[in-house]
Amino acid sequence: MASPKHTRSIHIDAPVEKVFRFIEDPAQLIAHLPNTDAVVQNVERTPEGVVTGYECKFRELGMHLTADFTREEYEVNTRIVDRSSMGVRLTYSVEPDGTGTTLTAAWDASTLMRMLDAVFFHSDKDTETELVAMKREIESLP
């Protein structure tokens, strides 16, 4: 795929390690998506505890759907890339900045999913809302 369709960043007043620990948990990622009642289940992990895949059940346009996610990339304290069976690729990266961490989320998909997103879902706005919610929660953690 070419460069991601939606890319947004936010500053979080927390160290990179704390932000990364938060985003490496698929339940945290899915829980902060707006307008969804999605549930993460069947999380697969390596013996070291690193997530390799998970299932997400949700409702969209009145339909019950399931998306299987594969964790394609996992670079500790740097980057996570999850690909959905529905053709969506989610990339989260963290990098230190002056007083904390910059968290960047990128959303990309096949041409068909991009068209559906433009008409029905508007992931560009959802990504911003998701990052604000994650920032609030991460900064409130001890």
N, C-alpha and C positions, 0 to 999 in steps of 0.2 A: 504494500500500500504506500501511497505517497504520504506527505506530511499529515499529521492528524487534523481532522476537521475542526474539532473544538479543543483548544488548549487554554487553560486558565491557571493562574498562580495566586498564592496568598502567603503573606508573612505570618508565621506563628511564633509567639514568644515561648519557645521551648527548644531544647537541644535536638539535633538531628536524630539521635538514638531514640529519644522518647517519641518523636513523630513517627519514625519508621516502625517502632514496636506497635504503634496504634494502627497504622495502615496495613501491616502485614497480616492482620486478622481479617479474613473475608467478611465476617459478621459485622465488623465496624464499617467496612466499605459500603456494604449493602444497606446497613441501617441508616446511613446518612443520605441516601438517595431520596430526594423529595417525592412526594405523591406516590409512594409505593408502600405496600404492606408485605414486601418481600421477606422471605425466610430463607436463611442459609442452612443447609443440611448436608450430610454425607461428606464432610471435609476429609480429604485424604492428605496424609502427611508422611514425610520421610521418617526414618527412625530418629533423626535429629530434631524432629518437630517442625520442619519446614513444610508449608502448605504446597501441594502439587496440583490439587484440584478440589472443586466443590460444586455443589448443586444449589441452584437458587430457584425457589418457587414463588410466583407472583401472579397478580391479576393485571391485565392490560386490556383496555377496551372491552371489559366484561368477560374476557376469556381467562381461564386458568392456564398458566404457562410454566414451563420448566426450562431453565437454561443451565447447561453444564459448562463450567469454567475450567480451563486448564491454565495453570500458572506457567507461562512460557519463559519468563525471565525473573530471576530473584537475585539481586545484588544487594547484600546487607548494607543498610544505611545509605543506599543510593537509589535503587529503582526496583519496581515490581511491574510486570506486564501480565495481565490476565486476558485470555481470549474466550469469548462465549461461543457456544454451539450455535447461537443465533447470528453469528457473524460480526459481533462487536468486539473491539479491542480496547481495553482500558489500561492506561499507563499512568503510574504514579511515581514521581521522583521527588527526592528531597536533597537539598543542598544547604550547607551552612551560609548564613548571611550575617551581617554585623551584630545583631542582637538576638538571633534565634535561627530559624529555619525557613526556607522558602519551599513550600509544598506545591508541586505542579501536577495537575491532572489533565490527561489528554484522552479524548474519546475519538475513535475512528471506526469505520465500518465499511461493508461492501456498498456498492453504488445503490442497490435496492434498499438496504437499511438506511442509508443516508437520505434517500428520498422519503421513506416512511417517517424518519425522524423529523425532517423539515415540515412535513404536513401534520403529523400527529403529536410528536413527543417533545421537540425543542430541547435537546440535550445541552445545547449551549447555555441556556438559562439554568437548567438543572445542575450543571457542573459548578456554576458560581454559587448556587444555593448550598450544594453539598460541601464545598470548601469552607464556606462561612460556618456551617454547622460543625464540621470537623475541627476547625480552629477553636470555636467556643468550647468544645468538649476537651480537646487536648490541653488547652490552657488552664482548664479547671482541674485537671488531674494533679494529684500530689506529686 
